[in-house]
Amino acid sequence: MATASFKANQRLGRRGQIVSYDIYLAVFVFLILFGAMYLLWQGNLKHLDRERRILEMKYTAVQVADYLVSSPGNPVDWEVNLDPTAVGLASERLLLSESKVAKLPGLYEDGVQKLDYAMAKNYLNIANYDFYLKIESGSSLLFESGKANDSGLFIVSEYPLKEARIAYSRMVQYDNQPALLTLTIYG
């Protein structure tokens, strides 16, 4: 009887070893699948974060452009002392004030005091982004503003294309003619 019990234990022992190989294989396959799922998840998170950032930039561009063309700013005569709490360009809705537009940062002009680029970003509530604003009528460029480099080129033209840029345009009246104001936010 002792021999039968010993043989039964040997068979169970062998089966236990086969099961342990199955467990090793199952754990290995599980780790491979878990690693693949983790990598896919991380890729999706990066994509979702980029999409969220683009949507945030679109929302910001629309809000800022609409505010610029529909509000005179705060105080209403901010262009006189260059001490605004909010920058607006309109003397009336969709009618831009030339004196306010001229005070936006951009290329240097002798004797013309303008807002500093960093201050303008702060007043426009876009401190996280850079901006470029242009006003054009037909094929002629009437005004442009933004971050300029030393050679007088606006940096938006040098910004890498892989980064997000959002442009939003509004039809306005400027210099007694219909014009297109385009605000580009990037960064």
Sequence and secondary structure as in RCSB ss.txt:
>XXXX:A:sequence
MATASFKANQRLGRRGQIVSYDIYLAVFVFLILFGAMYLLWQGNLKHLDRERRILEMKYTAVQVADYLVSSPGNP
VDWEVNLDPTAVGLASERLLLSESKVAKLPGLYEDGVQKLDYAMAKNYLNIANYDFYLKIESGSSLLFESGKAND
SGLFIVSEYPLKEARIAYSRMVQYDNQPALLTLTIYG
>XXXX:A:secstr
 HHHHHHHHHHHHHHHHHHHHHHHHHHHHHHHHHHHHHHHHHHHHHHHHHHHHHHHHHHHHHHHHHHHHH  EES
TTHHHHT  SEE  EEETTEE HHHHTTSS S  TT     HHHHHHHTT TTSEEEEEEEETTEEEEEEE B T
TS BGGGTS TTS EEEEEEEEEETTEEEEEEEEEE 
